Amino acid sequence: MHCSCRHTMPDCRGRWYPVTFMISMLWISFYSYFMVWMITIIGYTLGIPDTVMGLTFVAAGVSVPDALSSLAVIKEGYGDMAVSNAVGSNVFDILVCLGLPWFIQTAIIHPGSHVNVYHKGLIYSTLSLFSTVIFLVVATHANGWKLDRKYGAVLMVWYILFITLASLYELNVFGYYTHPDCVSTY
């Protein structure tokens, strides 16, 4: 990956930075499409629903750069910037990364159409995310608005609990709530 990017993008320190930015966006789009395609195939092969693969592997894969940038700013002493990065990234993901494709589909590709969303999973996901935001604020307040090792461990345990319950929900362990993936004859 690094080699392909290095050989196709001009140096951004000069006047070519807009071109570098556009080419980097194309590469990110390509890598994202390839990652989702491979995760979908792996999940289908192993009998794991797309939603579980999205909640675990895709979410972790796209969040690693955010985690690394948060780690870098924490080392500089900007803990508030790290928290803002995490919250802002999720707001961007929900509002833009869902809203933009839906807008393109319903306003440009098929004007006047709509996108069907299975509401039972959406209600659970929304409540789970909302409870996570509430937990983040309450736990941060209870910890004296400090980010330390103990608080990090608490957040990791909360994440493991969230991902476990969300995966079990998507696997219909608590009842039949989610629809099966597309049926294939292969």
C-alpha positions as CSV (number, residue, x, y, z in Angstrom):
1,M,0.0,0.0,0.0
2,H,2.7,2.5,1.0
3,C,4.6,1.8,-2.3
4,S,1.5,2.4,-4.5
5,C,0.7,5.7,-2.7
6,R,4.3,6.9,-2.8
7,H,4.6,6.4,-6.5
8,T,1.2,7.9,-7.5
9,M,1.1,11.1,-5.3
10,P,3.1,14.2,-5.8
11,D,4.9,15.8,-2.9
12,C,2.4,17.8,-0.9
13,R,4.9,20.4,0.4
14,G,4.7,22.3,-2.9
15,R,1.9,23.7,-4.9
16,W,0.6,20.2,-5.7
17,Y,-1.1,19.7,-2.4
18,P,-4.6,19.8,-3.8
19,V,-3.7,17.0,-6.3
20,T,-2.0,15.0,-3.5
21,F,-5.2,15.4,-1.4
22,M,-7.5,14.2,-4.2
23,I,-5.3,11.2,-5.1
24,S,-5.1,10.3,-1.4
25,M,-8.9,10.4,-1.2
26,L,-9.1,8.1,-4.2
27,W,-6.7,5.6,-2.6
28,I,-8.6,5.7,0.7
29,S,-11.8,5.0,-1.3
30,F,-10.2,2.1,-3.0
31,Y,-8.8,0.6,0.2
32,S,-12.1,1.1,2.0
33,Y,-14.1,-0.6,-0.8
34,F,-11.6,-3.5,-0.9
35,M,-11.6,-3.9,2.9
36,V,-15.5,-4.0,3.0
37,W,-15.6,-6.4,0.0
38,M,-13.1,-8.8,1.7
39,I,-14.8,-8.6,5.1
40,T,-18.1,-9.4,3.4
41,I,-16.7,-12.4,1.6
42,I,-14.9,-13.7,4.8
43,G,-18.1,-13.2,6.8
44,Y,-20.2,-15.0,4.2
45,T,-17.7,-17.8,4.1
46,L,-17.7,-18.2,7.9
47,G,-21.5,-17.7,8.2
48,I,-21.2,-14.4,10.1
49,P,-23.8,-11.8,9.2
50,D,-22.6,-8.5,7.6
51,T,-23.8,-6.5,10.6
52,V,-21.6,-8.4,13.0
53,M,-18.6,-8.1,10.6
54,G,-19.3,-4.4,10.4
55,L,-19.6,-4.0,14.2
56,T,-16.3,-5.7,14.8
57,F,-13.8,-5.9,12.0
58,V,-14.8,-3.0,9.8
59,A,-15.4,-0.7,12.8
60,A,-12.0,-1.6,14.3
61,G,-10.2,-1.3,11.0
62,V,-11.5,2.2,10.3
63,S,-11.0,3.4,13.9
64,V,-7.3,2.5,14.2
65,P,-6.1,5.7,12.6
66,D,-8.4,7.6,15.0
67,A,-6.9,5.7,17.9
68,L,-3.4,6.4,16.8
69,S,-4.0,10.1,16.3
70,S,-5.6,10.3,19.8
71,L,-2.6,8.5,21.2
72,A,-0.3,11.1,19.5
73,V,-2.2,14.1,20.9
74,I,-2.5,12.5,24.4
75,K,1.3,12.2,24.5
76,E,1.5,15.9,23.7
77,G,-0.8,16.5,26.7
78,Y,-4.0,17.3,24.9
79,G,-6.5,14.8,26.4
80,D,-9.4,17.0,25.5
81,M,-8.5,16.9,21.8
82,A,-8.3,13.1,22.0
83,V,-11.8,12.9,23.5
84,S,-13.1,15.4,20.9
85,N,-11.5,13.3,18.1
86,A,-13.3,10.2,19.3
87,V,-16.7,11.9,19.7
88,G,-16.3,14.0,16.5
89,S,-15.3,11.0,14.5
90,N,-18.4,9.1,15.5
91,V,-20.7,12.1,14.8
92,F,-19.1,12.4,11.4
93,D,-19.5,8.7,10.7
94,I,-23.2,8.7,11.6
95,L,-24.3,12.0,10.0
96,V,-22.1,12.2,6.9
97,C,-21.0,8.7,6.2
98,L,-24.7,7.6,6.3
99,G,-26.3,10.8,5.2
100,L,-24.2,11.4,2.1
101,P,-24.7,8.0,0.4
102,W,-28.4,8.1,1.2
103,F,-28.6,11.6,-0.2
104,I,-26.8,10.6,-3.4
105,Q,-29.0,7.5,-3.8
106,T,-32.3,9.3,-3.2
107,A,-31.6,12.7,-4.8
108,I,-29.2,12.0,-7.6
109,I,-29.2,8.3,-8.7
110,H,-32.9,7.6,-8.1
111,P,-34.6,10.9,-7.4
112,G,-37.6,10.6,-5.2
113,S,-36.7,7.0,-4.0
114,H,-36.1,6.0,-0.5
115,V,-33.7,3.7,1.4
116,N,-35.3,0.9,3.5
117,V,-33.9,0.6,7.0
118,Y,-34.9,-2.3,9.2
119,H,-36.0,-0.4,12.2
120,K,-35.6,-3.0,15.0
121,G,-31.8,-3.1,14.7
122,L,-31.7,0.7,14.3
123,I,-33.6,1.2,17.5
124,Y,-31.3,-1.1,19.4
125,S,-28.1,0.4,17.9
126,T,-29.3,4.0,18.6
127,L,-30.1,3.2,22.2
128,S,-26.8,1.4,22.7
129,L,-24.8,4.3,21.2
130,F,-26.8,6.8,23.3
131,S,-26.1,4.8,26.5
132,T,-22.4,4.7,25.5
133,V,-22.3,8.5,25.3
134,I,-24.1,8.9,28.6
135,F,-21.7,6.3,30.2
136,L,-18.7,8.3,28.7
137,V,-19.9,11.5,30.3
138,V,-20.9,10.0,33.6
139,A,-17.7,7.9,33.9
140,T,-15.5,10.9,33.0
141,H,-17.2,13.1,35.6
142,A,-16.9,10.3,38.2
143,N,-13.2,10.1,37.4
144,G,-12.7,13.8,38.0
145,W,-12.4,14.7,34.3
146,K,-9.0,12.9,34.2
147,L,-7.9,10.3,31.7
148,D,-5.8,7.6,33.4
149,R,-5.1,3.9,33.3
150,K,-8.0,2.9,35.4
151,Y,-10.4,4.9,33.3
152,G,-9.0,3.4,30.1
153,A,-9.5,-0.1,31.5
154,V,-13.2,0.8,32.4
155,L,-13.8,2.1,28.9
156,M,-12.2,-1.0,27.3
157,V,-14.5,-3.3,29.5
158,W,-17.5,-1.2,28.5
159,Y,-16.5,-1.6,24.8
160,I,-16.2,-5.4,25.2
161,L,-19.6,-5.5,26.8
162,F,-21.1,-3.3,24.1
163,I,-19.6,-5.3,21.2
164,T,-20.6,-8.6,22.8
165,L,-24.2,-7.6,23.4
166,A,-24.5,-6.0,20.0
167,S,-23.1,-9.1,18.3
168,L,-25.4,-11.4,20.2
169,Y,-28.3,-9.2,19.2
170,E,-27.3,-9.2,15.6
171,L,-26.9,-13.0,15.7
172,N,-30.5,-13.3,17.0
173,V,-29.6,-14.8,20.3
174,F,-32.2,-12.7,22.2
175,G,-34.9,-13.4,19.7
176,Y,-35.4,-13.0,15.9
177,Y,-34.8,-9.3,15.4
178,T,-32.5,-9.0,12.4
179,H,-33.2,-10.2,8.9
180,P,-30.9,-12.7,7.2
181,D,-28.4,-11.6,4.6
182,C,-29.2,-12.0,1.0
183,V,-29.7,-15.6,0.0
184,S,-27.3,-17.1,-2.5
185,T,-27.5,-20.3,-4.6
186,Y,-23.8,-20.8,-4.2
